């Protein structure tokens, strides 16, 4: 596993990692993340690299695909072996279509859609942690994180919510949505959502 930042690397052993390469730096800096992934791949020569389909992950893996001349399956929700080949599944058009992705390059890159896989059962194990120094190049300094603003909203994000109360076009107005859907969602410990038609209308 590759860990960027100061989090506890040994704890990743409880989720299956035997060894953790830990990089000191800002995990939101796309240039650093890309360079760290590139140099880690050069070091360990993996067959498959998995990452989160977060904004930083999507950006970094697209860059990594070009630098390593490796195929990329983006925002996948499932992985399986079919006749000895690794097949990824990704949804398109708001989940109306599912496509299978087969990468033919020797190195295969995948970003995983948030929430697609549940957390594995924790093991009583610790990972070996190796400090991994990344050599940055001049072009990597073009992007700098000046400030990180955290949302003050306490509602669980839709991508991570277990329960969603959704309102559609029949709610008819923002005022009705605020007086009907939001209180109901709060009472149920859910996240309020809306149909595309309702969002586009308001």
C-alpha positions in Angstrom: 0.0 0.0 0.0 1.1 3.6 -0.6 0.3 6.1 2.1 0.8 9.8 1.7 0.7 11.8 4.9 1.2 11.3 8.6 -1.5 8.6 9.3 -0.6 5.4 11.1 0.8 3.1 8.5 1.0 -0.1 10.6 -2.8 -0.2 11.0 -3.2 -0.9 7.3 -2.0 -4.4 8.1 -5.4 -5.1 9.7 -6.9 -4.6 6.2 -4.5 -6.9 4.3 -1.4 -4.8 3.6 1.9 -6.6 4.2 4.0 -3.5 3.5 3.3 0.2 3.4 5.4 2.8 1.6 4.8 6.0 3.5 5.4 9.4 1.9 5.6 12.6 3.8 3.6 15.3 2.2 0.1 16.6 1.3 -2.3 13.9 0.1 -4.3 16.6 -1.7 -1.4 17.7 -3.9 -2.1 16.0 -7.2 1.5 16.5 -8.4 2.9 14.8 -5.3 0.4 12.0 -5.4 1.1 11.3 -9.1 4.9 11.4 -8.6 4.6 9.1 -5.6 2.5 6.6 -7.4 4.8 6.7 -10.4 8.0 6.1 -8.3 6.3 3.5 -6.1 5.2 1.6 -9.3 8.8 1.7 -10.6 10.0 0.4 -7.3 7.7 -2.6 -6.8 6.6 -3.3 -10.4 3.0 -4.1 -9.6 0.6 -5.9 -12.0 -2.4 -3.9 -10.7 -2.7 -0.5 -9.0 -6.0 0.4 -7.3 -6.9 3.9 -6.1 -9.9 5.9 -4.9 -12.1 7.6 -7.5 -11.9 10.8 -5.5 -11.2 14.1 -7.3 -7.5 13.7 -6.5 -7.4 10.0 -7.4 -9.1 10.5 -10.7 -6.7 13.3 -11.6 -3.6 11.5 -10.4 -4.5 8.2 -12.1 -5.2 9.8 -15.4 -1.7 11.4 -15.3 -0.2 8.1 -14.2 -1.8 6.3 -17.1 0.0 8.5 -19.5 3.4 8.4 -17.7 3.5 4.6 -17.4 1.7 3.9 -20.7 -0.8 1.8 -18.8 -4.5 1.2 -19.3 -6.9 2.8 -16.9 -10.4 1.7 -15.8 -12.0 4.6 -14.1 -14.7 4.6 -11.4 -15.2 0.9 -11.4 -17.7 -0.8 -9.1 -16.7 -4.5 -9.5 -13.7 -6.6 -10.3 -13.8 -10.3 -11.3 -11.7 -13.0 -13.0 -13.3 -14.3 -16.2 -11.3 -17.0 -18.1 -8.1 -15.8 -16.5 -8.7 -12.2 -17.4 -9.4 -9.4 -15.0 -12.7 -7.7 -15.9 -13.9 -4.5 -14.3 -17.4 -3.2 -14.3 -18.4 0.4 -14.4 -21.7 2.2 -14.6 -22.5 4.9 -17.1 -25.4 7.2 -17.8 -26.4 7.4 -14.1 -26.4 3.7 -13.7 -28.6 2.9 -16.7 -25.8 1.1 -18.5 -23.0 -1.2 -17.1 -19.9 -1.8 -19.2 -17.1 -4.3 -18.8 -13.6 -3.0 -19.0 -10.7 -5.3 -19.9 -7.2 -3.7 -19.9 -4.6 -5.3 -22.2 -1.5 -3.5 -21.0 0.8 -5.3 -18.6 0.2 -2.8 -15.9 -3.4 -2.2 -15.1 -4.8 0.9 -13.3 -8.2 1.2 -11.7 -9.9 3.8 -9.7 -12.7 2.5 -7.4 -16.0 4.2 -7.1 -16.5 5.5 -3.5 -18.6 3.0 -1.5 -18.5 0.3 -4.2 -16.7 -2.2 -1.9 -17.4 -2.7 1.8 -14.5 -2.6 4.3 -13.0 -6.1 4.8 -13.1 -7.7 8.2 -10.2 -6.3 10.3 -7.4 -8.7 10.9 -5.1 -8.8 14.0 -2.0 -7.8 12.0 0.4 -4.9 11.5 2.0 -3.8 8.3 5.7 -3.2 7.8 6.2 0.5 7.2 9.0 1.9 5.0 9.6 5.6 4.6 9.5 6.3 0.9 11.2 9.5 -0.3 9.8 10.9 -3.5 12.0 12.8 -5.9 10.0 15.8 -7.2 10.7 17.6 -10.4 10.4 21.3 -11.2 7.0 20.8 -12.9 5.6 19.3 -9.7 5.9 22.6 -7.9 3.4 24.3 -10.2 0.5 23.1 -8.1 0.4 24.1 -4.4 -2.3 23.7 -1.8 -2.9 27.1 -0.2 -5.8 26.2 2.0 -8.2 23.3 2.7 -11.7 24.3 3.7 -13.8 21.6 5.4 -17.6 21.6 5.1 -19.4 22.4 8.2 -22.5 20.4 7.1 -23.1 17.5 9.4 -25.2 15.5 6.9 -23.6 12.4 5.5 -22.6 12.8 1.8 -24.9 11.2 -0.7 -22.1 8.9 -1.9 -21.7 7.5 1.5 -25.2 7.6 2.9 -26.9 4.4 4.0 -30.4 6.0 3.8 -31.6 8.7 1.4 -34.9 10.5 1.4 -35.5 11.9 -2.1 -37.9 14.5 -3.5 -38.8 14.8 -7.1 -40.7 17.1 -9.3 -44.0 16.6 -7.4 -42.5 18.5 -4.4 -43.0 21.5 -6.7 -40.8 24.1 -4.9 -37.6 24.7 -2.8 -39.8 25.8 0.1 -41.8 22.5 0.0 -38.5 20.5 -0.3 -37.1 22.3 2.8 -40.4 21.8 4.8 -41.0 18.2 3.8 -37.9 16.4 2.7 -35.3 17.8 4.9 -37.2 17.3 8.2 -38.2 13.7 7.2 -34.6 12.9 6.3 -33.4 14.3 9.7 -36.0 12.3 11.6 -34.8 9.1 9.9 -31.1 9.8 10.1 -30.9 10.0 6.4 -29.5 12.3 3.7 -31.9 14.4 1.7 -31.6 13.9 -2.1 -33.5 15.0 -5.2 -34.2 13.7 -8.7 -32.4 15.2 -11.6 -35.6 16.9 -12.8 -36.1 18.6 -9.4 -32.5 19.7 -9.3 -32.6 21.1 -12.9 -35.9 22.9 -12.1 -34.5 24.7 -9.1 
